[in-house]
């Protein structure tokens, strides 16, 4: 076997995929948009696994699907190199570093919460204000580009504030899709490079069938056989299935589920969300923190891993199910019109979450507002990395309580 052949086989092994994504999982700070930049540099520029156009097309597919776009792009890249094991290897390498860090943090504040100064946790909550505000601004500029989209965004925010439940948020997304079909007339798609990923249509149907079966069946199973574990799987699977717009949008959906259920306090929820900004990797690993923080079993490592797998499972099913049909979907103008309405609505969902619970729980005094303002300026204008801003807010929160 020639050296070139050995190198080709090595590059297409799941182990190689895992090691590459593990390095990215340890170093990819900055959120979903930054992750897509890291992926482009690694797999388009350096390794040339994808062409520029096919990578852009893959990003478009993953932004079209609900769930964490950057993780879905990683899953698809792993799938293209080493099949299903490559997809699993890519997700594991990219996700585990931040998931382990957040589980350890959750267990620390659960077991030794009294040791950690309250000001530190409050500073993390204030940091969440700046991070979510930056996300609202960035998504609004990109997705709410005219009067109709801004109006959908504002109405969505008002509705979910008045009807603060997961059902209310799903209703908003469905209504926005219908409004998008009526209002928007997208242009035809230009020519593109086909994706270098082959999944049979029959396999795609199987994965989509599994996705919808679990989405519909898990709530029924939970009603028939009530248990904490099944309720957790149902809640986090549904969150991973219905979140459009990236990791930040999972905040209001999960908050509407886990806080009313009494699984953990709102303060712990927001402290964990702030800590999630300080670690590399996908924001959906926030689920690992929540599962580990539960005040009833399963919690700790087991609870964290259950919630982590449950929230990412829809991404696997949707990516592998949608790939065989993407060429047709991307040309469908009605599909893209509905997506335009959905994208505007998710900005409204995030704007509502910025007010409650993020703002109302963190900005209690003038000094909190000042800290949040400095953090926002640091993120948007000084261009400081998110993890540094979050850690600095924690330290400032502690100093302000002295």
C-alpha positions as CSV (number, residue, x, y, z in Angstrom):
1,X,0.0,0.0,0.0
2,X,1.4,3.4,-1.0
3,X,2.0,6.2,1.4
4,X,-0.7,8.3,-0.4
5,X,-3.3,5.5,0.0
6,X,-2.5,5.1,3.7
7,X,-2.8,8.8,4.2
8,X,-6.2,8.8,2.4
9,X,-7.5,6.0,4.6
10,X,-6.2,7.7,7.7
11,X,-7.9,10.9,6.8
12,X,-11.2,9.1,6.3
13,X,-11.1,7.2,9.6
14,X,-13.5,8.0,12.4
15,X,-10.6,8.3,14.8
16,X,-9.0,11.0,12.7
17,X,-12.3,12.9,12.5
18,X,-12.6,12.6,16.3
19,X,-9.1,14.1,17.0
20,X,-9.7,17.0,14.6
21,X,-13.0,17.9,16.2
22,X,-11.7,17.4,19.7
23,X,-9.1,20.1,19.0
24,X,-11.8,22.3,17.7
25,X,-14.0,21.5,20.7
26,X,-11.2,22.6,23.0
27,X,-10.4,25.9,21.2
28,X,-13.6,27.1,19.4
29,X,-14.7,30.0,21.5
30,X,-17.2,32.6,20.4
31,X,-20.5,31.0,19.6
32,X,-22.1,29.4,16.5
33,X,-21.1,32.0,14.0
34,X,-17.4,31.8,15.1
35,X,-17.6,28.0,15.0
36,X,-18.7,28.1,11.4
37,X,-15.6,30.3,10.7
38,X,-13.3,27.8,12.4
39,X,-14.9,24.9,10.4
40,X,-14.4,26.8,7.1
41,X,-10.7,27.5,7.9
42,X,-10.2,23.8,8.9
43,X,-12.1,21.9,6.3
44,X,-12.3,24.3,3.3
45,X,-9.0,26.2,3.4
46,X,-6.6,23.8,5.1
47,X,-7.8,20.3,4.5
48,X,-9.9,20.9,1.4
49,X,-12.5,18.3,2.4
50,X,-15.2,20.6,0.9
51,X,-15.3,23.3,-1.8
52,X,-16.3,26.9,-0.8
53,X,-19.7,26.5,-2.5
54,X,-20.5,23.1,-1.1
55,X,-19.6,24.3,2.4
56,X,-21.9,27.3,2.0
57,X,-24.6,25.0,0.8
58,X,-24.1,22.7,3.9
59,X,-24.3,25.7,6.2
60,X,-27.6,26.8,4.4
61,X,-29.0,23.3,5.1
62,X,-28.2,23.4,8.8
63,X,-29.6,26.9,9.2
64,X,-32.8,25.7,7.5
65,X,-33.2,22.9,10.0
66,X,-34.1,23.4,13.7
67,X,-31.2,22.8,16.1
68,X,-27.6,24.0,16.6
69,X,-26.4,24.9,13.2
70,X,-22.6,24.6,13.9
71,X,-23.0,21.2,15.5
72,X,-25.1,20.0,12.6
73,X,-22.4,21.2,10.1
74,X,-19.9,19.2,12.1
75,X,-22.1,16.1,12.1
76,X,-22.5,16.4,8.3
77,X,-18.7,16.9,7.8
78,X,-18.0,13.8,9.9
79,X,-20.7,11.9,7.9
80,X,-19.0,12.9,4.6
81,X,-15.6,11.5,5.8
82,X,-16.4,8.4,7.7
83,X,-20.1,7.6,7.5
84,X,-22.3,7.3,10.5
85,X,-19.3,6.6,12.8
86,X,-17.6,9.7,11.5
87,X,-20.7,11.7,12.3
88,X,-20.7,10.4,15.9
89,X,-17.0,11.0,16.2
90,X,-17.3,14.6,15.0
91,X,-20.1,15.3,17.5
92,X,-18.3,13.6,20.4
93,X,-15.0,15.5,19.9
94,X,-16.7,18.9,19.5
95,X,-19.1,18.5,22.3
96,X,-17.5,16.6,25.2
97,X,-14.9,19.2,26.3
98,X,-17.6,21.9,27.1
99,X,-20.1,19.3,28.4
100,X,-17.6,17.9,30.9
101,X,-16.6,21.4,32.1
102,X,-20.3,22.4,32.6
103,X,-21.2,19.2,34.4
104,X,-18.3,19.7,36.8
105,X,-19.4,23.3,37.3
106,X,-22.9,22.2,38.0
107,X,-21.8,19.6,40.5
108,X,-19.6,22.2,42.1
109,X,-22.3,24.8,42.7
110,X,-24.7,22.1,43.8
111,X,-22.4,20.6,46.4
112,X,-20.3,23.6,47.3
113,X,-22.6,26.5,46.4
114,X,-22.0,28.2,49.7
115,X,-18.3,28.4,49.0
116,X,-18.8,30.3,45.8
117,X,-19.5,34.0,46.5
118,X,-23.0,35.0,45.5
119,X,-21.5,38.0,43.7
120,X,-19.7,35.7,41.2
121,X,-22.9,33.9,40.3
122,X,-24.7,37.2,39.9
123,X,-21.9,38.5,37.7
124,X,-22.4,35.5,35.4
125,X,-26.1,36.3,35.2
126,X,-25.3,39.9,34.2
127,X,-22.9,38.5,31.6
128,X,-25.8,36.6,30.1
129,X,-27.6,40.0,29.6
130,X,-24.8,41.2,27.4
131,X,-24.4,37.9,25.5
132,X,-28.1,37.6,24.7
133,X,-28.4,41.3,23.8
134,X,-25.5,40.9,21.3
135,X,-27.2,37.8,19.9
136,X,-30.5,39.7,19.5
137,X,-28.8,42.6,17.7
138,X,-26.8,40.4,15.4
139,X,-29.7,38.1,14.5
140,X,-32.0,41.1,14.1
141,X,-29.7,42.9,11.6
142,X,-29.4,39.7,9.5
143,X,-32.9,38.3,9.7
144,X,-35.2,41.3,10.2
145,X,-34.4,43.4,7.2
146,X,-37.7,45.0,6.3
147,X,-40.9,46.3,7.9
148,X,-42.7,42.9,7.6
149,X,-40.0,40.9,9.3
150,X,-39.5,43.5,12.1
151,X,-43.3,43.4,12.7
152,X,-43.2,39.6,12.9
153,X,-40.3,39.9,15.4
154,X,-42.2,42.4,17.6
155,X,-45.4,40.5,17.6
156,X,-43.6,37.3,18.4
157,X,-41.9,38.9,21.4
158,X,-45.1,40.4,22.7
159,X,-47.0,37.1,22.4
160,X,-44.5,34.9,24.2
161,X,-44.2,37.4,27.0
162,X,-48.0,37.2,27.4
163,X,-48.1,33.4,27.0
164,X,-44.9,32.2,28.6
165,X,-44.9,28.5,27.8
166,X,-43.4,26.1,25.3
167,X,-46.7,25.8,23.6
168,X,-46.9,29.5,23.1
169,X,-43.5,29.5,21.5
170,X,-44.3,26.6,19.1
171,X,-47.5,28.5,18.2
172,X,-45.5,31.6,17.3
173,X,-43.1,29.6,15.1
174,X,-46.0,27.9,13.3
175,X,-47.9,31.2,12.8
176,X,-44.7,32.9,11.5
177,X,-44.3,30.1,8.9
178,X,-47.8,30.7,7.6
179,X,-47.3,34.5,7.5
180,X,-44.0,34.0,5.7
181,X,-45.8,31.9,3.0
182,X,-48.2,34.7,2.4
183,X,-45.9,37.7,2.6
184,X,-42.5,36.7,1.2
185,X,-41.4,36.0,-2.4
186,X,-37.8,34.7,-2.3
187,X,-35.6,34.8,-5.4
188,X,-34.6,31.6,-7.2
189,X,-31.5,29.9,-6.1
190,X,-28.4,30.3,-8.2
191,X,-26.2,27.3,-9.3
192,X,-24.2,25.5,-6.7
193,X,-21.8,22.6,-6.0
194,X,-23.5,19.5,-4.8
195,X,-22.7,18.3,-1.3
196,X,-20.1,15.5,-1.2
197,X,-22.4,13.4,1.1
198,X,-24.4,10.4,0.0
199,X,-27.3,9.2,2.1
200,X,-29.9,7.0,0.4
201,X,-33.4,8.3,0.3
202,X,-34.7,5.2,2.0
203,X,-32.3,5.8,4.9
204,X,-33.3,9.5,5.0
205,X,-37.0,8.4,5.3
206,X,-36.1,6.1,8.2
207,X,-34.3,8.9,10.1
208,X,-37.1,11.4,9.6
209,X,-39.6,8.7,10.6
210,X,-37.6,8.1,13.8
211,X,-37.4,11.8,14.5
212,X,-41.2,12.4,14.2
213,X,-42.0,9.2,16.1
214,X,-40.0,10.4,19.1
215,X,-41.2,14.0,18.9
216,X,-44.9,12.7,19.0
217,X,-44.4,9.6,21.0
218,X,-42.3,10.9,23.9
219,X,-45.0,13.2,25.3
220,X,-47.5,10.3,25.1
221,X,-45.1,7.9,26.8
222,X,-44.5,10.5,29.5
223,X,-48.2,10.9,30.1
224,X,-48.8,7.1,30.3
225,X,-45.7,6.2,32.3
226,X,-44.7,9.3,34.4
227,X,-41.1,9.3,35.5
228,X,-38.4,12.0,36.0
229,X,-36.1,10.4,33.5
230,X,-38.7,10.2,30.7
231,X,-39.8,13.7,31.4
232,X,-36.2,15.0,31.0
233,X,-35.7,13.1,27.7
234,X,-39.1,14.4,26.4
235,X,-38.3,18.0,27.4
236,X,-34.8,18.2,26.0
237,X,-35.6,16.2,22.8
238,X,-38.4,18.6,22.1
239,X,-36.2,21.6,22.8
240,X,-33.6,20.3,20.3
241,X,-36.4,19.7,17.8
242,X,-38.1,23.0,17.9
243,X,-35.3,25.6,18.3
244,X,-34.7,27.7,15.1
245,X,-31.9,30.3,15.1
246,X,-29.1,28.7,17.0
247,X,-28.0,28.0,20.5
248,X,-29.1,31.2,22.2
249,X,-32.7,30.6,21.2
250,X,-32.8,27.4,23.3
251,X,-32.7,29.7,26.4
252,X,-36.4,30.7,26.4
253,X,-37.7,27.2,25.4
254,X,-35.8,25.5,28.2
255,X,-36.6,28.2,30.8
256,X,-40.3,27.7,30.1
257,X,-39.9,24.0,30.7
258,X,-37.5,23.4,33.6
259,X,-38.3,26.3,35.9
260,X,-42.1,25.7,36.2
261,X,-41.4,22.0,36.6
262,X,-39.3,22.9,39.7
263,X,-36.2,21.0,38.5
264,X,-33.9,23.8,39.5
265,X,-34.0,27.5,40.5
266,X,-34.0,30.4,38.1
267,X,-30.8,31.7,39.6
268,X,-29.0,28.4,39.0
269,X,-30.4,28.4,35.4
270,X,-29.0,31.8,34.6
271,X,-25.7,31.2,36.3
272,X,-25.2,28.1,34.2
273,X,-26.2,30.0,31.0
274,X,-23.6,32.6,31.9
275,X,-20.9,29.9,32.5
276,X,-21.8,28.3,29.1
277,X,-20.5,31.4,27.4
278,X,-17.1,31.0,29.0
279,X,-16.4,27.5,27.6
280,X,-15.6,26.5,24.0
281,X,-17.9,24.4,21.8
282,X,-21.6,24.4,21.2
283,X,-24.1,26.4,23.4
284,X,-26.4,23.4,23.5
285,X,-24.1,21.8,26.0
286,X,-26.0,24.0,28.4
287,X,-28.3,21.0,28.6
288,X,-25.5,19.0,30.3
289,X,-25.3,21.7,33.0
290,X,-29.1,21.6,33.5
291,X,-29.2,17.8,33.8
292,X,-26.5,17.8,36.3
293,X,-28.1,20.5,38.4
294,X,-31.5,18.8,38.8
295,X,-32.7,18.8,42.4
296,X,-34.1,15.3,42.0
297,X,-32.7,12.1,40.3
298,X,-31.3,11.6,37.8
299,X,-28.7,14.4,38.3
300,X,-25.0,14.6,38.4
301,X,-23.1,12.9,35.5
302,X,-26.0,10.6,34.6
303,X,-28.5,13.5,34.4
304,X,-26.1,15.6,32.5
305,X,-25.4,13.0,29.8
306,X,-29.1,12.1,29.5
307,X,-30.1,15.7,28.8
308,X,-27.0,16.2,26.5
309,X,-27.9,13.2,24.3
310,X,-31.6,14.0,24.3
311,X,-31.1,17.6,23.1
312,X,-28.6,16.7,20.3
313,X,-30.4,13.5,19.1
314,X,-32.8,15.5,16.8
315,X,-29.8,17.1,15.1
316,X,-28.5,13.6,14.1
317,X,-31.9,12.5,12.8
318,X,-32.7,15.7,10.9
319,X,-29.3,16.1,9.3
320,X,-29.2,12.5,8.1
321,X,-32.9,12.6,7.1
322,X,-32.8,15.9,5.3
323,X,-29.6,15.4,3.2
324,X,-31.2,13.2,0.5
325,X,-34.0,15.7,0.0
326,X,-32.0,19.0,0.3
327,X,-31.5,19.6,-3.4
328,X,-35.3,19.7,-3.9
329,X,-36.0,21.7,-0.7
330,X,-33.4,24.4,-1.4
331,X,-35.1,25.1,-4.8
332,X,-38.6,25.3,-3.2
333,X,-39.6,29.0,-2.9
334,X,-42.5,28.3,-0.6
335,X,-40.2,26.5,1.8
336,X,-37.8,29.4,1.9
337,X,-40.6,31.9,2.3
338,X,-41.9,30.0,5.4
339,X,-38.3,29.9,6.8
340,X,-38.1,33.7,6.4
341,X,-41.1,34.1,8.7
342,X,-39.7,31.6,11.2
343,X,-36.3,33.4,11.3
344,X,-38.0,36.7,12.1
345,X,-40.1,35.1,14.8
346,X,-37.1,33.5,16.5
347,X,-35.5,36.9,16.9
348,X,-38.7,37.9,18.7
349,X,-38.4,34.8,21.0
350,X,-34.9,35.8,21.9
351,X,-35.8,39.4,22.5
352,X,-38.5,38.3,24.9
353,X,-36.0,36.1,26.7
354,X,-33.7,39.0,27.0
355,X,-36.3,40.8,29.0
356,X,-37.5,37.8,31.0
357,X,-35.9,35.9,32.6
358,X,-32.4,37.3,31.7
359,X,-32.9,41.1,32.4
360,X,-35.4,40.8,35.2
361,X,-33.3,38.4,37.1
362,X,-29.9,40.0,36.7
363,X,-30.4,43.8,36.5
364,X,-31.6,44.7,39.9
365,X,-29.6,47.8,40.7
366,X,-27.8,50.6,38.9
367,X,-24.5,48.9,39.2
368,X,-25.9,45.8,37.5
369,X,-27.0,47.9,34.6
370,X,-23.5,49.5,34.4
371,X,-21.8,46.1,34.4
372,X,-24.1,44.8,31.7
373,X,-23.5,47.9,29.6
374,X,-19.7,47.6,29.9
375,X,-19.9,43.9,29.0
376,X,-22.0,44.6,25.9
377,X,-19.6,47.3,24.8
378,X,-16.7,44.9,25.4
379,X,-18.4,42.3,23.2
380,X,-19.6,44.5,20.4
381,X,-17.1,47.3,20.1
382,X,-13.9,46.2,21.9
383,X,-14.3,42.8,20.3
384,X,-13.1,40.9,23.4
385,X,-13.7,37.2,23.4
386,X,-16.9,36.0,25.0
387,X,-15.2,33.8,27.6
388,X,-13.0,36.7,28.8
389,X,-16.0,39.0,29.2
390,X,-17.9,36.3,31.1
391,X,-15.1,35.6,33.5
392,X,-14.5,39.3,34.0
393,X,-18.2,39.8,34.9
394,X,-18.0,37.0,37.5
395,X,-15.0,38.7,39.0
396,X,-16.6,42.2,38.9
397,X,-19.8,40.7,40.5
398,X,-17.7,39.5,43.4
399,X,-15.9,42.8,43.8
400,X,-19.1,44.8,43.7
401,X,-20.4,42.8,46.7
402,X,-17.3,43.6,48.9
